[in-house]
Amino acid sequence: MPEFPEIEALRRELDDPVRAYPIAKAGPAHIATLKTYDPPLSALEGRRFAGAERRAKNILLPTDDGKLVLHVHLMSAGRLRLLRHGDKQPKTPAFRLSFEDGSSLVLTEAGAKKRAKVGLYTPEAIEAELAHLGPEAYGLSTQELGEILGSDSRRLHAFLRDQRLLAGIGRAWANEILNHAQLSPYALTTELSEADVQRLSDAIQEELARGLELRERGASDKKIYRVHNRLGEPCPRCGTPIERVDFDEHTIFYCPTCQTEGRVLKDRRLSRLLR
């Protein structure tokens, strides 16, 4: 799933182009993708966007009259692109919005499951829709992070992925951050020392900044991720082979030497199969 580095890089890429021309046609949208019906997508036609904004993993496109906001969430497999006039168009996009110069904003989604979301909201409605989100991880101070960590006892990997507590991080960057901080994914948030909290805070800011810089350059996953999806490859710090723990919806990648004092964490999914 795209996280802060990917979504912020996309926001910056879209910011100028989406405000350049009025909207000629909004839609069509796949029935499973479009999450709102009032106001209708057609209400965008003839209006201009004020630019592109981001909240957590959400792309927000407010109109310049301040009355409407187009919301896009890519989920795991969505891809949002601005196609110029004459570019090859996908046959069945999940969503398309056309501008008066012939360019278009196109959402596609790999696979049979349609999880990506598009919706048109008033500013008040989108604020309520996203009200559950916690503070942005990028730019958060060490003191603020420490206060959130101490508010509830959670395992660190789960904590970093919980958008209600900390917004913008998902499974991939949680793996990168915890390896950078040399912290176990199973460490409890309420049992971290001051030094642990400082290392975690530094790792969040440094890893997200590194990811954003590389995504803006167009770097691939292989060049960006040092730990995520690197099973069996050497840890970038100590050279120990990277291990993993599989769950139904995500996988934890970690270094036993740097993060778990040499212990290999139990693979929960395999354990259930062997019962």
Secondary structure, DSSP 8 states (H G I E B T S, - for coil): ---HHHHHHHHHHHHTGGGSS-EEEEEEE-TTTB---SS-GGGGTT--B---EEETTEEEEEBTTSS-EEEEE-TTTEEEEEE-TTS---SS-SEEEEETTS-EEEEEE-SS----EEEEE-HHHHHHHTTT---BSTT--HHHHHHHHTTS--BHHHHHH-TTTSBS--HHHHHHHHHHHT--TT-BGGG--HHHHHHHHHHHHHHHHHHHHHHHTT--HHHH-SSTT-TTSB-TTT--B-EEEE-SS-EEEE-HHHHSTT-----HHHHHHH-
